[in-house]
Amino acid sequence: MAEKILSREVLARNLDAVIQRIEAARIKVDEHHIVKMVVVSKYTAVENIATLYDLGQRAFGENQVQQLAERMEALEDLPLEWHMIGRLQKNKINKLIDCDPFLLQSLDSLELAEALDKRLEAKGKTMECLLQINSAREATKAGVDPETAVATYREIAERFPRIDLRGVMTIGAHTEDQEIVRRSFETTRRIFDDLQSDGAEICSMGMSGDFELAIECGSTMVRIGSALFRDA
């Protein structure tokens, strides 16, 4: 099924509504707290990305390396900031390095870090990354365990010089129980706080269904998709 092209008016309305919600949540924390929005564009048409750029949005995220490469090529005339936010398979590492994204948000294991660093060295490149933490402790989610996250972060920083760790990322617990979701975010925020002395600057938490709670728990980066692309 073809991805639906939304009107500029619809996208502008949706973007304004999301920005207002982010601002309200941010100010509740602290008027100086900064939150960056990455638009998750995997379910939308390339034309909608171009319109959002025209409306002032710059950062976009893709879940698959192949689609990231296609989107980057289709929109190469626009100075967009591309994030890889989905699970990275080892056989796609070379292709991701060739894409040269702004940030890999989903570095989810020591093994992946080792494989990535080797390929980066071979290509004479570096990559900025976030360590993904499975704070919800869900078998369906990727990421390191909260108990080992700080040690893993420090080991990656020490052993793999081609990987530039910038912070952490998590996906909130998949449940309607807001207290469980809150706990998963608070766990990640505590880990982030511990790692700020190691140079961590980004705490990426929150998606369309839970970003306000994530900001309340200290998120500095949210990943928003469906809230922007609804045509209603």
N, C-alpha and C positions, 0 to 999 in steps of 0.2 A: 504494500500500500504506500502511495506517495506521501511524503511528509507535507503537511499542510502549510502553505504560506500565509502568514497572518498579516493583517494590515498594520501600517505604521501606528495608527490610532490605538489599536488593541495592544500592541507591544508597548507603546508609550504609557498607556494606562496601567498595564501590569507591572512594568518596571517602576513607575512612580509609587505604586501601592507597596511593592516589596521594599523599596528604598525607605519609604516612610515607616514601615514595620521594623526594619533594621535600625533606623535612627532612634525610634522610640525605645527599643530594647537596649541599644547601646547607651543611651543617655541615662536609663535606669541604673546601669552599672556605674558609669562615671562619664561626665561630659568629655573627658579627655581620652576615653577608651576608643580605639580605632578598630573598625571591622571592615574587612575587604570582602567583596562579593565576587565569586567565580561562577559564571553561568554554565550550567551543565547542559551542553547542546546536543547530546547524543540522539534525542528523539525529535529534533526539529530540523527544518530545512535550512540550507546554507543561506538562503535569502533572508531568513529571520535573524541569523547571526549578523549579517551585513547591516540590517536595519538597527539592531541593538547597538552596533558599533556607532552608527550615525547618531544614535540617541545618547551616546556618551559612555557605553559599557566597553571595557577593554579586555578583561580577563575571561577566558572561556576554557572549559574542561571537557575532555573526552574520556570514555571508559575503555575504548579499544584502540590499539596502536594503528591498525589499518585505517580506521575512520579518522583518527587524528591526522594521519598523513594525507588522506584525501581532503579533509577540511582545510588543512594548512596550505595545500596546493591550490585549492579552489579560491581561497581568500588571501593569496600571497601578497596582493597589492595593499592589503590593510595591515597596519602595525599592531596586530593582535598579540596578546600575551596568552600562550597556550599552556595548559596544565594537563598532565596525564593523571587521571584520578582512579582508574580501574586497575584490577589485578594484572600485573605484568608477568607474562609467561616467559621463561628463559629463552625460548626460541624466537621471541620478538624483541630481544634486547638490542640487537644490532640495528633493527629498523627504528626503534625508539631513539637511539643515539643519533641516527641520521636525521631524525625529525628535529632534534635539538630543542626540546620543550623548555619553557621557562622554569617549570618545576614538575618533578615526579612526586606526587603526593602519596603514593601507595607502595613504598619500599617496606615489605611486610615480613622480612626474615633476614637472618644473618647469611643464609645460603644465597638468597637473591642478591644481597649486597656484594658478596664475594664474586659472583658471576658477573654482575654489572661492572664492578671495579676492573676486572680483567679485560672486559671488552672496551671499556673506556680507555684503559691504558694502551691497548692495541691501536685504538683510533686517535690517540693523543688528545682526548677530550676530558672534560669534567662535567658533572651534572649536579644541580641542586635538588635535594630530596627532602621529604618528610618521612619520618618513621611511623608506619601505621601500627596502631595499638588496638588490640581486640578487647577493649574495656568492657564490652557487653558480655564477654566470655561465651560467645555463641559459636557453635561448631560450623555454622554456615559462613561465618565472617573470617576474613584473613586478618593477619596482624600478630604482633608479638604479645605475649601475656603481660598484663600490667606489672606483675612481680619482677619480671626480668627486663622490663622496658628500659630503665635507666642504664643498667649494665650493658644491654645490647646497643643502645645509642652510643655509649662511650667506646665500646669495642669497635663499632663501625667507624667512628671518627678516628680512632687510633690506627686501625689496621688498613683502612681503605682510603688512601689520600685523594683518589679521583672523585670520591663522593663528598659533596659539601652538604652536610646536614643542616637544615634551617629550622627544624622544629618537629612537631608531631601532628598526626591526623587520626581521627577515629570516626566510626559510624555509630550513631546512637543505637541503643537497644531497640530491637524490633518488637515493640509491645505497646499496648494502649495505656499501660500503667506509667504515668508520668514520673513517679518517684523512682522507678527502675531506670528510666531514660536519664533522669537527672543524675543518678548515681554513676552511670556510665560516663557522663560528661565530666562530673566532678573528679572522677578517678583520673581521667586524662589530663585535666587541668592541674591536678597535683603533680603529676609526672612532668608536665611542661614547666611548672614552677621550679621543680628540682633541677631541670636541665637548662634553665636560663643562664646559670653560671658557666655552662658549656657552650653558650652562644645560641641557644634556641630562641627564635624570634616569632615563630608562627605556631599557633594552636588552631588547627583546622577542624572545626566541629560544627555540625548542623546542616540539615538539608531542608527542602521545602516544608516538610511536616513538623520539624522540630527546631528550626533555627533560632527562634526567639528564646527558647529554653537554653539552647547551646550558648547564646550570647550572654544570657544571665549567669551561666556557669563559667564565663570567661573566654569564650571563643574569640579569636581575632580574624578568622576567615570562615565564610560560609559558602556552601556549594548549592546553588539554587537552580532547579530545572523546571519542574511541572508548574510551579506557581507563576512562572513567566510566560508559559506557552499555552495557557488555557484561553479558549475563544468563547468567553461568556461574560 
